[in-house]
Amino acid sequence: MYKASQGIEATPEEQQATNIVTKYLTQFLNADKVVFAFPLWNMTVPAVLHTYIDYLNQAGHTFKYTAEGPVGLIPNKKVVLLNARGGSYSEGPAAAAEMSVNFISNIMRFFGVQDLSTVIIEGHAQSPDQAASIIETGLKQASDAAVTF
Ligand SMILES: Cc1cc2nc3c(=O)[nH]c(=O)nc-3n(C[C@H](O)[C@H](O)[C@H](O)COP(=O)(O)O)c2cc1C
């Protein structure tokens, strides 16, 4: 992608990799609304989602650098994050350790997204006796969010 941005010729393998990045980046840029549905895995996102975010992080497309610092380029996209995690991270010291919702939220804000909402189902592994009601409540919140999305 760097070579392409600088007009440097890419090898066939690099061109193939660049085509994949461009395909997903274009799909994301063309969408009015985007749903990210992801679990918390080992305090962060699954590697495939990290790779997807790497595809989207392209200066000149989702953000740009200015003399005043980086500016997001997609302020009008509507984004919702649907997250599930077995433990509870919404409050206390665990909140800072959580790097999936925090990560994707930070990236979306970096891209300039203003309409960002989140539905989290959490604690069903930590509190198995409450798992059924935690999941039921969370799924209801997801259904309600879908009505206005
Ligand atoms: C590989 C792996 C790692 C996980 N790491 C965490 C974790 O760090 N913290 C946590 O609270 N739950 C963790 N979990 C539990 C999942 O977040 C939980 O099962 C969640 O419901 C997964 O979403 P899903 O039900 O949509 O698959 C992990 C699960 C797996 C399979």
The ligand as an ORCA input file, in Angstrom:
! r2SCAN-3c Opt
* xyz 0 1
  C      -9.767    -18.140     22.591
  C     -10.717    -17.482     23.551
  C     -10.254    -16.461     24.366
  C     -11.113    -15.808     25.246
  N     -10.640    -14.790     26.017
  C     -11.482    -14.139     26.851
  C     -11.018    -13.037     27.645
  O      -9.875    -12.608     27.580
  N     -11.895    -12.456     28.491
  C     -13.196    -12.863     28.584
  O     -13.949    -12.274     29.353
  N     -13.671    -13.881     27.831
  C     -12.846    -14.535     26.980
  N     -13.314    -15.575     26.220
  C     -14.748    -15.924     26.297
  C     -15.546    -15.255     25.181
  O     -15.359    -13.862     25.179
  C     -17.029    -15.591     25.345
  O     -17.197    -16.981     25.220
  C     -17.909    -14.864     24.338
  O     -19.258    -15.236     24.597
  C     -17.522    -15.252     22.920
  O     -18.440    -14.727     21.981
  P     -19.404    -15.712     21.196
  O     -20.309    -16.286     22.260
  O     -20.105    -14.820     20.236
  O     -18.522    -16.726     20.541
  C     -12.480    -16.227     25.332
  C     -12.928    -17.263     24.503
  C     -12.067    -17.878     23.629
  C     -12.582    -18.990     22.747
*
